[in-house]
Amino acid sequence: MEELTITTQTEAETRKIGEKLALLLKPNDVLTLEGDLGAGKTTFTKGLGAGLGVRRTINSPTFTIVKEYTGELPLFHMDVYRLEDSDEDIGFDEYFHGGGITVVEWAHFIADFLPVHRLDIDIRLNEQQEREITFYPRGHHFESICKELAR
């Protein structure tokens, strides 16, 4: 499977896709999120957190780079926008292999540090103000996940 696109019309639908995805993930899975400001990256992550049983409010970690949440699996939510033009490794592998789920917003800024096997997700608003969520699986595990999401 090359890619999967799901269109949502409301924030609730976007969160629901995140919740559904959470049930398919396993420890050490890495997800990248790309999209314009306001496209729904954090909304999607809120759904993912809900699916993982996170009870705390999830918000963008813009000023802290990483926020950690406790759920059935730990959720490591990164916003690496502020690392643009930086080669600094702030211990990414500790998160990627920390037994939880890692979500990286603006992941292209740390492309050299990302694991090969991951699920790249792009969220865009279209002209009808719908969110088009496109999943790009990198590895068989994530291809299987996308097939499940497509059902």
N, C-alpha and C positions, 0 to 999 in steps of 0.2 A: 504494500500500500504506500503510495507516494505522499498523499496528503488527504486530510479530511476537513471540510468546511461546514460549520454549523452556524446558522443565522438565528440570532435571538432578537426579540423585539422590546424586551423590558430588562431592567436590572435583575429582577427576580429570576427570569429565565437564564440570564448569564450566571448568576449564583448557582442555579440548579445544575448547570453543566459542570461547574467546578465541584459541586457535591458528588455528582455521578462519577467524575474522574477520580476523586479521592478514594472511592471504594475499590478502585482497580489498581492502586499504587502499592508499592512495597518499599521497605526501608532502603534508603540511599538513592531513591529515584530523584532525578534532577529535571526541573521544568524551567524553561526560559520563557519570558513574556516580553513581547515587543508590541508597540502601538503608540499612537500619539497620546499626548496628555489628555486625560478625560475619556479615553477610549473604553476603559472598563477593566484595566489590569488589576487594580485593587479590588474591585467588585468581584471579579473572577476568583481572586485569592480568598476573599471572604467566604465564598461558597466552598472552596477547597478546604478551608479551615473548618467550616461547619461539618463537612463530610468526614473530617478527621476527628471530630469531637472537641475541637477547640472551643472553650467557653469565653475566653477574653475577646474584647473587641479588637478586630484586625484593622489596622490602618497602615498607610504607606510609611516605610522606614526611611524616608528621604533624608532626614538629618542624622540618622544613626547608622545607616548603611544596612545593618542586619537587626531584625527583631526575631526573637525566639518565642514560640508558643508551645504549650503542652496540650497534647490531645492523645488519641490512641497511638499515634506516632508523633514525634516532635515535628513541628513545622518551622523551618528556617526561611524567613521572608527577607530577601535582599533587594535593595534598590541601589544599583551601582552607577546611577547617572552621574554622581559626583566624582566618580573615578575616571571620567573621560580624560584621555591623554596621560594616564598613569600606568606604569608597569608594576605597580606595587601589588604583591600578593598578600592579602590580609588573612591568609589561612583558609582559603576557599576549600581546600581538600578536607579540612577538619569538618566542614559543614557537609560537603558532598558525600563524605563517607562516615557521617556522624550518626547513622541509624535512623534518620528521619527523612522527611521530604523537603527538598530545597527548591524554592521558587526564586528565580532571579529576574527582576525587572531591568530592562535596558541591558540585557546580557551581551549585546554586541560590543560593549565597552570592555568586557573581560573575555573576549572570545578565545584567547590563547590559554586561559585557565579552565575552560569548560570541559567536562568529560565528553568523550566521543559519543557515548550512548546516553541519550537524553530525549526529552520531548520538547521541541520548539513550538511555541504558540504565538500566533500573531493575531491581535485584536484590532479591528478597524471599524469605524463608523462609516456606513454608506450614506448615500443621498437621502434615504428614507429614515435616517437616524436609527437604523438597525445595527446591531453589532455582528460583524462577520468574524467568527473565531475559526482560524485555520490552524490545524495541528499538523506538524511535520515530524513524524517519528524518525528517530535516529537509533536503529537497532530493533531486533525482532520483538523484544519485550514490549516496546512502545508501539510497534505495528499491531500487536495483539490487542493492546489497549484501545487503539484507534478503531479497530474492527468492532470492539464491544461498544464503544461510544456511538458508532454509526447505527447500531440497532435501535 
